[in-house]
Amino acid sequence: MEIISCGILKKEIQFLVRKNNWPVRERYISSSLHVDFDVLEKALNKTLGKIEAPPALLVYGNCHPLMDEICTGHGAVRTEGQNCVELLLGAQRFNKELEKGAFFLMEDWVLRWDEVMLSALGHNKSIWRELFRDSHKYFLALRTPCSGDFKAQAEKISRDMELPLHWMQTDLANLERVLRETADSAGKPDI
């Protein structure tokens, strides 16, 4: 079986594959692509087109309006969930923080913040600040057992966007459960 995932969960999926000795091949797509639907669609189609033994397990949320059609067109099976944060935290925990006004920060995005935001929102950082402050009350940075040290970068984002920063430690139990359930639904219960 092949796992195709957004690169934002690369460290976590690699950890679970090694921990469980899953017989899978992994492919990762840049996490910055979801800000450009055309580029993301091309990357998904290109990567899914390389699958030698369908079905592939696609580890993505609803990051593209045609995600289900793309997935079905290649005979892949996709994880259930709105986005990578929900896959990691679980729907209940994710929705609770979302309702309180969280914007979630994950290491991959924090380390490439300017690149991702420039692509999505342009060069005017005052517009970024206004958008974040209008839509969110705080940043919630997620640390997993695989995270490196991204504290300084997260604190800079918090200062620049003028929103408070909170931290949450999370394990990989929900992500592991989601991967196992998705593989099982694809008829590949060996992971």
N, C-alpha and C positions, 0 to 999 in steps of 0.2 A: 504494500500500500504506500501511496505517496501522500505526504502532508504538504499543502501549499498554504502559507500563512503570510499575513502582514508582518513585516519585519519588526513591528513594535513588540511582538511577543517571542521573538527569536530566542533570546536567552532562556526564557521560561520553558518553551517547547523543547529546546535542546536538552535542558536539564531533565525534563520528564522522559524524553526518549532514552537518555542514558540511564536514568534511575530505574526505569522499567524494562530496559533492554528490548524496546519495541522494534520489530523488524520493518522499519519504514525508511523511506527516502524523504528528505526534507528539502523544500524550496521556499525561499522567502522573497517577498516583493517589498520594495521601499515603502515605509510608512508615510512618506510625504505625498504619495500619489493620490490619496483620497480627496485632496483639494482641487484636483483636475479630473473630472469624470472621464473625459476622452482618453487621457493618458492612462488612467487606472484601468479602463475597459480594455485598452490595447495590451497592457501588461498582463492582465488576467487571462485574456484570450491566448496570448503568446505562451504564457506559462502552462495553462491548462492544456493547450495544444501539444505539449511535449510529453504528456502522461502516456506511459507505455501500457499500463494495465489498469484501466478504470475499474472502479470509481476512485477518484482522488478525494481526500478529505480536505475541504477548503475551510480554513480557520479565518473567518471574516464575519463581521456583522453586516449591517445594511449600509455599507459604505458607498454603494452605487445604486441608483434607482433601478437598474436592471440586474442587480446581483443574482437574483433567483433565476432569471432567464439565461444569464451567462453560465451559471452553475449547471443548470439543466442541459444547456446546449453541449456541454462537454461531459455529461454523465457524472458530474461530481456531486458530492454530498456535503452540504454546508452546515457548520455549527449554528445552533439557534442562539440568537442574541442580537441586541441592537448594535453593539460595538465591542471593541476589544476590552474595554473596561468592564462591561457587563460579563463577558466571558471569564474574566479574572475574578471579579468580586461576587458574581451571582446577581440575579435580577433584584432581589429584595434589598440587598445592601447598596447596590448601585442606585436604585430608584430613591432610596432614603436620602442619600447624599445629594443626588440631583435635585430633589424637591427642596432641599435646604439651600440650594444655590451654588453647588460645587462646579468648578471646571477642573477636570481631572488632568493631572500631569503625570506622565510616565517618562521614565528615564530617556528613552530613545528620542522622544519629542523635545524634552528639556535640553538635551545636548545639541539639538539641531533647531532650536527655537526660531532664530532669525531666518534661517533658510526656509522653514515651513511657513512662517508667518508672512515673509516677503512674497512668497509664491501665492499665498491665499489672499492677503490683504494689502499688498503694496508697501511702499516705503514710508508712509506717514504713520509714525508710531503713536501720534496722538489719536488717530482714528482707531488703532488697535485698542488703546486704553479705553476709549469711549465705548467701543463695542463690548469689551469684557466687563466693564463696570455696569453697563446697562443690562447685561444678561446674567451676570454671576455675582455672588457675594464673597466668594473666596476660592482660592486654589487648593486642591487636595492632591498632594504629591503621594504617589503610591510606591512603596518599597516592597519588593518581593525578595525571597531568599537569593535571587540571582542579581539583584541590583548592585551597581557600583555606587560610588559616592558622587551624587549630583546635587548635593545640598547648596553649594555656592551658586550654581547656575539657577536653581529653583528660587533661591532667595532674590537673585537679581531680577528674575521675571516678576516676582511678587512686587518688588520695589518699582520697577518700570511701569507695571500695569496698575499700581496703587490698589492692589487687593491683598488681603491677608493670606498667609500661607499656612496650611495645616498639613500634617503628615499622617499617613496610615500605613501600618505594616500589614501585609496580606500574605497568606500562604498560597499554594498552588492547587489546593484541594478542589476548588470549583472548576478551574481550567482542566485539571486531570479528569474530573467526572465528565465534563462536556466532551472532551476528546474521546473518552471511552464510549460514551453513549452514541456519539456521531459515528464512530467506527463500527459499533454494533449495528446501528441502523443501516449501514452500508454493507452489512454482511461480512464484516472483517473484525470479528470479536477477539482477534489475537492481540489487540492492543488494549 
